[in-house]
Amino acid sequence: MATLETRPLRADARRNRERIVEAARDLFARCGDEAQMDDIAAKACVGIGTVYRHFPTKQDLIGEVIRTKFERHLETARAWAERASGWEAFEGFLREVFTEMEADSSQQRLMWLADERALARIEPTRRELVKVVGAMLDQARADGRLRPDFSVDDIPTIMCAVGSTMSTQTCLPRNIPMLVEVVIDGLRAR
């Protein structure tokens, strides 16, 4: 039997869902956890019942916004894995993801809002992303281009550090291109 999560949505329901996720992404970026479901419904031009029908809790919605971010990262990783290998693929992936993060402040903050319910929603996509990026790292390490003590388990730390710095735009001067170069240079084997 199909559940709400597995059965295909009608076209209008799919459009509503997409508008809800986009509105949430924008409001979570601007307001953090203070974003309210009513405000998200208003921004998406749908009723609050429509929001709750798709996302029973705020954490479900946060998880979906993060999942879509991870989906984009996975698409980027796959594209780089097809275009290059090892270090070149990993460096290209990082640069592209950092550029996307800088342009989208929701990507800089959302992980801080997620609880276990939200994180459970992203787990299948996260596992696939780890697999693709892990293969890049294994090859880069085998080629002697990646520092030997860096693993795929360290990626969240790097992403959170860079995202945290990006999110301080209103209170600290930023030189994101220089930060990206320092991070990438620090990952190279010596």
Residue pairs with C-beta under 8 A, 6 or more apart in sequence:
4 53
9 17
13 54
16 44
16 46
16 50
16 54
17 54
19 44
19 45
19 46
20 40
20 41
20 44
20 46
20 50
20 51
20 54
20 55
20 61
21 61
21 64
21 65
21 68
22 44
23 40
23 41
23 43
23 44
24 35
24 40
24 44
24 61
24 62
24 64
24 65
25 65
25 68
25 104
25 106
26 43
26 106
27 35
27 39
27 40
27 43
28 35
28 62
28 65
28 106
28 109
28 110
28 113
29 104
29 105
29 106
29 108
29 109
29 110
30 105
31 39
32 109
32 112
32 113
33 113
37 48
37 51
37 52
37 58
37 61
38 48
40 51
40 61
41 47
41 48
41 50
41 51
44 51
51 61
54 61
55 61
55 64
57 117
59 114
59 115
59 117
59 118
60 117
60 118
60 121
62 110
62 113
62 114
62 118
63 114
63 117
63 118
63 119
63 120
63 121
63 122
64 121
65 106
65 110
66 110
66 111
66 114
66 118
66 119
66 121
66 122
67 121
67 122
67 125
69 106
69 107
69 110
70 122
70 125
70 126
70 129
71 125
72 100
73 97
73 129
74 125
74 128
74 129
74 132
76 93
76 96
76 97
76 100
77 93
77 129
77 132
77 133
77 136
78 132
80 89
80 90
80 92
80 93
80 96
80 136
81 89
81 132
81 135
81 136
83 89
83 92
84 92
85 136
85 139
86 136
86 139
86 140
86 142
86 143
86 145
86 146
87 139
87 140
87 143
87 145
87 146
87 188
89 136
89 139
89 140
90 133
90 136
90 137
90 140
90 146
90 187
91 184
93 133
93 136
94 158
94 180
94 183
94 184
95 180
95 184
97 159
98 162
98 176
98 180
100 107
101 107
101 108
101 159
101 162
101 163
101 166
102 166
102 176
105 166
105 167
105 169
107 163
108 163
108 164
108 166
108 167
109 163
109 167
111 156
111 160
111 163
130 152
130 155
133 152
133 155
134 151
134 152
137 146
137 150
137 151
137 152
140 146
141 148
141 150
141 189
144 189
145 188
145 189
146 187
146 188
146 189
147 186
147 187
147 188
147 189
147 190
148 189
150 187
158 183
158 187
161 183
162 179
162 180
162 183
165 172
165 174
165 176
165 179
166 174
166 176
168 174
